[in-house]
Amino acid sequence: MSSRSASKKRLIPLPVQMLIGLALGIGCGMFAPALATKLMPVGTAFVQAVKMIVVPLVFTAITLGIYQMGHNARALGRVSAISLIYFFIATLVSIVIGLGLNAIFHPGLGANLAAAHASAKPIAASVDWTKFFLEMIPSNIFAAMSGSNLLPVLVFAVLLGLALSAIGERAKPLVGVLDALMGAVFKLTDWIISLSPLAIFAIISWLFATQGVGTILALVKLVGTMYLGLGVLLVLFWILLKAIGEKPLETTRAIGEPVILAFATRSSEATLPLHMEKLITMGVPKAIASVVLPLGYAFNRDGSIMYFALAVGFLADAYHVPLDMPTLLSIVLVTTLASKGSANVPSGGLVAIAMVLTTIGVPIEALAIIAGVDAFLDMGRTAINVFSNTVAIKLVMKLAGIAYESPEAVQAALAAESSSASTGGHAHGQEFA
């Protein structure tokens, strides 16, 4: 059964349940902090359960997607090229928005620099690029699957998909196993996501109990400016959807559950299984969703990138570092590179900002100023990251000339996945000419 079918049987739709959990969590965190601090294990268990299925989903989805598209190298190359070009352009636009908002509002002027001396976890100042590229090639795929870095799993899945496509009929037994596994993962996703309102309640209540609204008020101008920037990005995405013949509000409603989940958990990984299933129910061919979405989660993080640029401008103003044209160009260049290289580094967002700060001469200790509100900032930018990748897939399909699957085909595919999960059979996704 798909999550869409399940939601129809609920008295209260899942997105509404999520919002109720969010609101109750805020109330519990503010008015019953002693209780709220004891609820975090519930949220942690939920996030770990979702992360448990991320690797098998990414591995099977990308392998099958590349296999299905591998019969036509031209189609695969076209989709990949369009995706990467769009990711690069979206990155530049996001950086310009972040720097532009900082130039207009200057939220960093008058910031309390005494906070810079507060204790904070040590953060790496740079990314080892040689190590980054070498780690993309897994020396042991099973060890890579047990780690937190999805890039080597992605690389192996792409190569395996191409290899399966190259050996023809001999690939079908393994393809059937992978397809059944993917169907089972989707079913497991349904079960886990049904618990998301309770998890959202636990996570949000803990967040407000431990950090409090006072943390936000201390840096309210930065928080407000960043959420304004996310609003600007959202409007641009709506305009882009309208320009390619899509319905912005309908798309927003259709993808609401993954966006709310991303906002509450602050984890893109936690939304990936649900996000992919929603795209398929919207008519996106499985082969497209399986290839473009994991790439987007790794390389298309528009909300985060906009914030990186804004945060660097904020801290530069706080330390009275002049943002002249050479400095601005350095920020654009280094932020573009850092946002890609830090995607799977622990505290990756702070690492990316630290890399840019060292380039323009701002002490890395300045990160302590914004570290206190980073969790609240992370909620919004993660939600926009999820929405931006939905827009990316729709744009790629439009430019590559790929049609949506009919509702009948979508329901048939979902039914086949459910059947394959229980019987061990397999269903093949759409191939492209």
N, C-alpha and C positions, 0 to 999 in steps of 0.2 A: 504494500500500500504506500503510495506517495505521501509526503507531508502535506501536500495540498488536499488530498482526499481526507486525510486524518483531521485537518483543520476544519473541514466542513462539518464534522461530527462533534466538534467541541461547542459547548454552549457559549463560551467566550473565546474568540479567535486568539491564536497564539501571540500575534503582535500586541494585542490589547493586554493579554496576560503579562507580557514582558514589561509594558509600560506601567502596569499596576505594581509589579515587582520592583521596578525602578523607583516609583513614588514612595512605596512603603519602606524601601530600603533607606531612602533619604530621611524619612521620618524616624525610623528606628535608630539610625546612626546619630541623629541630632538629639533625640529625647531619651534613648535607652542605650547609651554607648557601652555600658557594661555588658549588656546582652549582645550587642552588635559585634564586639571584639571576639566573642566566642563562636561566631558564625562563619568565620573565614574558612575553616576546613571544608565546609559545604561547597563554597565557591571554588576552592582549590581542587577538590575532587572532580567537580564538573569540568573545569578547564583541562585537567589532566586526562579525563575521559575523552574529551574531544581531541586533544593532541594525540591520544593513543591511536586514533583512526586516520590522522592526517597523512602519515607516511604510506600506509597501504593504499590510501585513496590517490595520493599524488603519483605513486609508482604505477598503479594499474591504469589510472586515467590517462597519464601521459603516454605510457607504453601503447595502450590501445588507440589513443588518438593519433600518434605518429604512425602506427601500423596501418590504420584505416586511411590515412592521408598519404602514406608512403608509396602507394601504388601510382601516385601522380606527384612526382617530385616538384613539378612546376607549381601546383596548388599549395603544397607545403611551404615552398620557398616564398611564395607570394604572401601567404598569411603571416609567416614569421617576419618577413621584411616590413610589411605594413605595421605590424605590432610594435617592432623595435623602433621604427621611425616615429610612430605616434608617442611611444613612451618618452623618447628624447625630447620631442616638442613639448609635451605636457610638463616635463620636468622644468624646462626653461620658463614656461609660462608661470608655473607655480612659484619659482624663485623670484621672478619679476613682481608677482603679486605680493609676496612676503616683504621684499625690499621696498616696494612702493607704499605699502601700508605703514611701514616703519618711517618712511620719509614724510608721510602725511601727519601721523599722530605722535611720533617719537615717544613711545611708551617708556623708554629707558631713561629719559631725562628726569633726574631727581630720584632715581632708584636708590634704595638703602644699601650702600656697598658694604656695610658692616656684616651683612648676611653672607658675604663672600668668604668670611672667615669661619663660618659654621662648619661643623664636621660633615663630611660627605664621603661616600665610597670612592676609592681611587678609580679613575677612569683612564683608559688608554688614550694617548694624545694622537695616535695615528693608526692607520691600518697597514699591515705588512702586505703590499700588493703581490709580491712574489708568492707568499704563503696563501693569499686569497685565491690566486689562480690555480696553484698546485692542489689546493684542497677541493677544487671543483672536480678533480679526477680522483675517484675513490680507489684507494688501494685495497680496500675490503668493503664490498657493498653492504654486508651485514652490519659491520661496525658503523658505516655511514648512516644506515637506517636507524640505528639506536641513538644517534646523536641528534643535536638540535639544528644542524645546518642542512637545509633541504636541497641546496644547490648540487652536491654530488649525487644525490638520489635523482634529481631532475636530469642531470647529464647522463647517468646510466640508463634511465628510462628512455630517453631520446635515442640513445645508441641501440638499446635492445629493440625498441619499436622499429627502427630502420632495419635491423638485422632480421627480425621476424618478417618484415615485408619482403626482404630480399630472398628468403628461402621458400616463399610461396606456400604450397599445400602442406608442407611439413610443419608449418607454424600453427596450423589450426588447433591441434590438441592443447597447446599451451595458451593460445588465444582464448579458447573456451574456458580454461581454468581461470585466467585473469579476468574475463568478463563475469564469471560467476562470483569471483572474489569482490569485484567492484559492486555488483548487485547486493551482496551481503553487507558491504560497508555502508551503502546507502540505507539499507534497512536498519543497521546499527545506529546510523546517524539519526534516523527518525526517533528511535527510542531515547537517545541521549538528549536531543534537542527538546523533547517533550518536557524535560526537567528544567529547562532554561529559566523560566520565571522564578523558581525557587532559588536557583544559583545567582541570578541577577540580584534578587533581594539580599542574599548573603553578602555578595561582593560589594554592593553599593553601601549597605549599612556599615560594613567594616571600614570602607574608604572614608565615609563622613565621620565615623567615630574616632578614627586615628588621625586624620588630617584636619577635619573641621572646616567650616566655612571661613574661619579667620584666615586660613592659609590662602584662600582665594582672594579675600578682600585685600590682603597685603600686596598683591600684585594684580589687582582687578583690571588695571589698564592693559596689561599684557594679555590677560585672559580674554578681555573683551575684544581687543584688536585681533587676536588669533581667531576667535569665533566669527568675527566679521569677515576675515579672510576666507574661512571655510564657507561662509555664506556666499562670498563672491565666486568661489570655485563652483559651488552648487549651481548658481545662476548660469555660469558659463557652460556647465555640463548640460543644463536644461536647454540652453540655446543651441548647443551642438546637437543634442538629440532632436530638437525641432528641425534643424537644418538638414538632417539626414532622413526626415520623414517619420520619426518616432514620436510617441506621445509622452512628454516628460513626466507628467503626474501619474500616468498609468504605470510607467517604468518604476517610479519612486515607490508606489504602493506595492508593486509586485516584488520588489527587492527589500521590502521593509524589514522582514524578520532578520536577515543577515546583518543589516545596518544597525538595528537595535542591539543585536547580540554583540557586534563589534564595539559599539559604544559602551556597553556595560562591562564587557570582559577586558577591553583594551588589548585584544589579541586578534590579529588577522588570521592566524592559524586556526583559532577556534571557530571561525566563520567559514572556512574553506569548504568543508563537506556540504553544509547547508546551502552556501552560495552556489556551488556547482549544481546541486539538485534543483534549485530555483531557476537557474538559467535554462536547464534542460526542460523544465515544465513550461518555461516561457517560449519554447520552440527553438532555442539555440541548439544546433546539431552537437551531439555529444563529442564528436571529434574536434570541433572548434573550442568548446568549453574546456575540454581536457588538455588542450595545448596552450591556449592563450591565457586562461585564468591563472594557472600556476606561474607562468612567466610574468604576468602582471603583478602577482603578489610579491615576486622577487624584485622586479625592476620598475613598477609603476605605483609609487606611493605619493600621490600628489599632495594629499593633506599633510603628510609628514614633511615633505620637501618644502612646502610653503612655510611651515612652522620653523624649519631649520633656518631659512633665510631671515624670517622675522626675528627669531631668537638671537641670531648673530648681530643683526642691526640693533636690537634692544640692548645687548651687552656692550656693543661698541659705543652706543650713546651713553650708557651708564659709566663707562670708563673714559668718556670724552675722546674716543678715537675718531678722527675725521673720516667720513665716508666719501672720499673723493672718487673720481672715475676709475683710476687704477685699482683702488681698493674694492670698489663695487664689482669690477670685472673679475678680480681674484675670488670674490665671494661666489659669483655665478659659476666660475670654472670649478672651484674646489667643492662647492656644494653639490654640483652635478656628479662629480666623481665619488665624493664621500657617501652620497645617498645610495649609490649602487654597491660600494665596497663594504658598507656597514650593515647591510640588510640582515645578515645573520650573525652579527657580532653581539655578544651580551651587552645590554645597555646601548644598543646600536645607535639610537637617536642621539644620545649624549656624546657618543664617540664621534658621530658625524659633525656635530656642532663643535666639539673640541678640535677636530682637524682644521676647521675653518678659522677658529679663534687663534690657533697658533700661526696661521698664515698672515693674519692682519695685526698680530701683536697684542691681543687681549689675553690676560692670564687665564689659564684653564680653570683656576680656582673660582672664576666668575660663574661657573656652572652652578655653584651652590645657591646662587641667587634664585635660579628658576627651578632647581631640583625639587623644592618643596611643593610646587604646583604642577609638576610634570605629569602626575597621574591624571589630574583633571584635564590638562591639555591633551593628553594622550587619548582620552575618550573620544573627543570630537574628531581628531585627525585620523584615528583608526576607522571611524565610521565613514568618513569621506574617502579614505583609501578603498574601502569596499565598493562604494558607489561608483568611484572613478573607474574601477576595473569592469564594472557592468557597462558603462559608457564605452570603454575601450573595445569590448567585444562586439557591441552593436556597430561601432564605427568600422572595425576590421571587416565584419561581415558585409557591410554596405560597400566598402571600397574594393573588397575582393569578389563582389558579385555572388555571395553565398546567400541562399534563400533560407527563411525559417522553415522548420518542419511544421506540418499541419497539426492541429490539435489531436486528430485521430492518430497520427503517427507518434506523437508524443505519448499519448496514453498507451498505445501498443508497446512502445519502448519501455515505459515504466512497468507495464504488466509483464513484459518479457524479463526485465531485470528481477522482478519479484519471483518469477518462476525459476529463473536461473539460480537465484540464491537458495531456493529450496530443493531444486531437483538436480543441480549440477550441470544443467544445460547451458547454452550460451546464445546470446543475441548479438548480432553485428550492428554497429552503428553505421551512419551514413558515410559513404565514400564520395569523393569529389572528382568531378571531371575537370 
